Amino acid sequence: MRFTAWLVLAATLLLWSGNWIVARAVRDDISPGLATAGRLVIVLALLAPYAWRGLAVKLPAFSRGDWKVLWLLGLSGGGLHLALQWLGLHYTTATSATLYLSTAPIFILLLAAPLLHERIRARQWLGVAISFAGVALIGMQGKLLDQPSFNFGDLCALASMAMWGSYTVFLRMRRDALDTVEFLTLVCLLGLVFMTPWLVVELVLGAMFRLTPAGMAAMFYSAIGSLLLAYAGWSFVVKWMGAARAGATMHLMPAIAVGLAALFLGEYPSWYHFAGIALILAGVTLSARAPSAASSP
């Protein structure tokens, strides 16, 4: 069973990392909003038949607080997270964008302070500063002093990870009685609501709404591969390996994605990618390390 767990873990990380490569590869075949909304519709079509009875029974009993958290989850994880990811990959390379995956713990730390009333210590603030120095190095392509400017695509990718960090924090605020299938169905439905204005803007701006074979294949991969299969795989891995041990492996995803980008897109990392990810990981390590009693402020 241990070998199976590691095999499922490898497949899960590969599916998640591959979503960034696919989005970059089909950026000229489908608009970000259509790709995201299509993904949600596919997932809803697959899950709704198994969830609607339970939702019909449980939803009337929800409190205002339950609905508030679910709407926030739909906003942060249901649609905008992926839409920002796909939009960013129109303007930056998959190599750069995927390195921001390791910033998720930093955003979780920053958001947990106001939302969960968790205290951020001095050492953790230092870790945040070091991580964002790495972000700046990548986003400015190493030109911190020579005409510094942040790539728009990198900003979108970073905003996507901020959304994911928000989603993770909001998950900790859940008090509802939904099971996994019911929860995913509702989050996708609420996410589709939030994606409607985005789709309207794309329509007004004349974004490409025709579905090419490549765009359609990317939507199905994103829905079935990087959402349903990866989610099921991650649940299995966490059960057998534990949350902390499994969570530590998430930092393998940038390396996997960079390798995939080189193999399938011909994108190769530069010196600032290596320096930037080193700073990000150093900051994450520092901010995650529990301080000793003697060093507590």
C-alpha positions in Angstrom: 0.0 0.0 0.0 2.9 2.4 0.7 4.1 2.0 -2.9 0.6 2.6 -4.2 0.4 5.8 -2.1 3.6 7.1 -3.6 2.5 6.2 -7.1 -0.8 8.0 -6.6 1.0 11.0 -5.2 3.3 11.2 -8.3 0.3 10.9 -10.6 -1.6 13.6 -8.6 1.3 16.1 -8.7 1.8 15.4 -12.4 -1.9 16.1 -13.1 -1.8 19.3 -11.2 1.4 20.5 -12.7 0.3 19.5 -16.2 -2.7 21.9 -15.9 -0.3 24.9 -16.2 1.5 23.4 -19.2 -1.8 22.7 -21.0 -3.1 26.2 -20.3 0.0 27.7 -21.7 -0.1 25.4 -24.8 -3.7 26.3 -25.8 -3.6 30.0 -24.9 -4.5 30.9 -28.5 -7.2 28.3 -28.7 -9.6 29.2 -25.9 -10.2 32.3 -23.7 -9.5 32.0 -20.0 -13.1 32.6 -19.0 -14.5 30.0 -21.4 -11.9 27.5 -20.3 -12.8 28.0 -16.6 -16.5 28.0 -17.1 -16.4 25.0 -19.3 -14.4 23.1 -16.7 -17.0 23.9 -14.1 -19.9 22.9 -16.3 -18.2 19.5 -17.0 -17.6 18.8 -13.3 -21.2 19.8 -12.5 -22.6 17.5 -15.2 -20.6 14.6 -13.7 -21.3 15.3 -10.0 -24.8 16.8 -9.9 -26.6 13.5 -10.4 -25.0 12.1 -7.2 -25.3 15.3 -5.2 -28.6 16.9 -5.8 -30.7 14.8 -3.4 -28.3 15.5 -0.5 -28.1 19.2 -1.4 -31.9 19.5 -1.5 -32.1 18.1 2.0 -29.2 19.9 3.6 -29.2 23.4 2.1 -32.5 24.7 3.7 -30.9 24.1 7.1 -27.8 26.3 6.4 -27.2 29.4 8.5 -26.1 32.7 7.1 -22.6 32.0 8.3 -22.6 28.7 6.3 -23.6 30.5 3.1 -21.1 33.2 3.6 -18.2 30.8 3.8 -19.5 28.8 0.8 -19.8 31.9 -1.3 -16.3 32.9 -0.4 -15.1 29.4 -1.4 -17.0 29.7 -4.7 -15.3 33.0 -5.3 -11.8 32.0 -4.4 -11.6 28.4 -5.5 -14.6 27.8 -7.8 -13.6 30.0 -10.7 -11.3 33.0 -10.3 -8.3 30.9 -9.2 -8.2 29.0 -12.4 -9.3 32.0 -14.6 -6.4 34.1 -13.3 -4.0 31.2 -13.9 -5.2 30.8 -17.6 -5.1 34.6 -18.1 -1.6 34.9 -16.7 -0.3 32.2 -19.0 -1.2 34.3 -22.0 1.5 36.8 -20.9 4.1 34.8 -19.1 5.8 31.5 -19.5 4.7 28.4 -17.7 8.3 28.2 -16.3 7.8 31.5 -14.5 4.2 31.0 -13.5 4.5 27.6 -11.9 7.3 28.8 -9.6 4.7 30.8 -7.8 3.0 27.6 -6.7 5.4 27.6 -3.7 4.1 31.0 -2.5 0.8 29.4 -1.4 1.9 28.9 2.2 2.9 32.5 2.4 -0.5 33.7 1.3 -2.2 31.2 3.7 -0.1 32.7 6.6 -1.0 36.3 5.7 -4.7 35.6 5.4 -4.9 33.4 8.5 -3.9 36.4 10.6 -7.0 38.6 9.9 -9.5 35.8 9.2 -8.5 33.1 11.8 -6.9 35.5 14.3 -3.5 33.6 14.1 -0.5 35.6 15.2 2.4 36.2 12.8 5.7 36.2 14.6 8.8 38.2 13.7 10.6 35.2 12.2 7.6 34.5 10.0 7.5 38.2 8.7 11.1 37.8 7.8 10.2 34.6 5.8 7.4 36.5 4.0 9.9 39.3 3.0 12.4 36.8 1.7 9.8 35.0 -0.3 8.5 38.1 -1.9 12.1 39.1 -2.8 12.1 35.8 -4.8 8.8 36.7 -6.3 10.1 40.1 -7.4 13.2 38.6 -8.9 11.2 36.2 -11.1 8.4 38.7 -11.9 11.0 41.3 -13.0 13.0 38.7 -14.9 16.1 39.5 -12.8 16.0 43.3 -13.7 15.5 44.6 -10.1 17.7 47.7 -10.8 17.7 47.9 -14.6 14.2 49.2 -15.7 12.3 47.2 -13.1 8.7 46.3 -14.2 6.5 43.4 -13.1 5.1 41.2 -15.9 1.3 41.3 -16.1 1.2 37.5 -16.5 3.3 37.0 -13.4 0.9 39.3 -11.5 -2.1 37.2 -12.6 -0.3 33.9 -11.6 0.5 35.4 -8.3 -3.1 36.6 -7.8 -4.2 33.0 -8.6 -2.1 31.7 -5.8 -3.5 34.4 -3.5 -6.9 33.1 -4.4 -5.8 29.5 -3.6 -4.4 30.7 -0.3 -7.8 32.3 0.5 -9.6 29.2 -0.5 -7.5 27.1 1.9 -8.2 29.5 4.8 -11.9 29.6 4.0 -11.9 25.8 4.1 -10.8 25.9 7.7 -13.9 28.1 8.4 -16.4 25.5 7.1 -19.1 24.3 9.5 -21.5 22.8 7.0 -22.6 19.1 6.8 -21.9 18.6 3.1 -20.0 15.5 2.0 -17.2 15.7 -0.6 -19.3 15.3 -3.7 -22.0 17.7 -2.5 -19.3 20.3 -1.5 -17.5 20.1 -4.8 -20.8 20.4 -6.7 -21.9 23.5 -4.8 -18.5 25.2 -5.0 -18.4 24.7 -8.8 -22.0 26.0 -9.1 -21.2 29.2 -7.0 -17.9 29.5 -9.0 -19.9 29.5 -12.2 -22.0 32.4 -10.8 -18.8 34.4 -10.2 -17.5 33.6 -13.7 -20.6 35.0 -15.4 -19.4 38.7 -15.3 -15.9 37.5 -16.6 -17.6 35.8 -19.5 -19.7 38.9 -20.3 -16.5 41.0 -20.4 -14.8 38.5 -22.7 -17.8 38.6 -25.0 -17.8 42.4 -25.1 -14.1 42.5 -25.8 -14.4 39.9 -28.6 -12.6 37.1 -26.9 -12.5 33.8 -28.8 -15.5 31.7 -27.9 -15.1 29.1 -30.6 -14.2 25.7 -29.3 -11.2 24.2 -31.2 -10.3 20.5 -30.6 -7.3 21.6 -28.6 -9.4 24.0 -26.4 -12.0 21.3 -25.9 -9.4 18.7 -24.9 -7.8 21.2 -22.5 -11.2 21.8 -20.8 -11.7 18.1 -20.3 -8.2 17.6 -18.9 -8.6 20.5 -16.5 -12.0 19.2 -15.3 -11.4 15.5 -15.1 -7.6 15.3 -14.8 -6.6 18.2 -12.6 -9.8 18.5 -10.6 -11.7 15.2 -10.2 -8.8 12.6 -10.5 -6.2 14.8 -8.8 -8.7 15.6 -5.9 -9.5 11.9 -5.4 -5.8 11.0 -5.6 -4.9 13.7 -3.1 -7.5 12.5 -0.6 -6.1 9.0 -0.9 -2.6 10.2 -0.4 -3.4 12.4 2.7 -5.3 9.4 4.2 -2.3 7.1 3.9 0.6 9.5 4.3 -0.8 12.1 6.7 -1.5 15.8 5.8 1.8 17.2 6.9 3.9 14.6 5.0 1.8 14.9 1.9 1.7 18.7 2.1 5.4 18.9 2.1 5.5 17.2 -1.4 3.6 20.2 -2.9 6.9 21.9 -3.3 7.9 19.3 -5.9 5.3 20.7 -8.2 7.4 23.7 -9.5 10.2 21.3 -10.4 7.8 19.0 -12.1 6.2 21.8 -14.0 9.5 23.3 -15.1 10.5 19.9 -16.4 7.2 19.6 -18.3 7.6 23.1 -19.8 11.0 22.3 -21.1 9.9 19.0 -22.5 6.6 20.0 -24.2 6.9 23.8 -24.6 10.6 24.3 -25.2 10.8 26.8 -22.2 14.0 26.7 -20.3 14.7 28.3 -16.9 17.1 31.3 -16.6 19.3 32.1 -13.6 16.6 34.3 -12.0 14.2 31.4 -11.9 16.6 29.4 -9.9 17.5 32.3 -7.6 13.9 33.3 -7.2 12.6 29.9 -6.3 15.5 29.4 -3.8 14.5 32.7 -2.1 10.8 31.7 -2.1 11.5 28.2 -0.6 13.9 29.7 2.0 11.2 32.2 3.0 8.5 29.5 3.2 10.8 27.3 5.3 11.5 30.2 7.7 7.9 31.3 8.0 6.7 27.7 8.6 9.2 26.8 11.3 7.8 27.0 14.8 9.9 29.4 16.9 11.3 28.2 20.2 10.0 29.6 23.5 13.2 31.6 23.9 12.8 33.3 20.6 9.2 34.1 21.0 8.6 37.9 21.0 
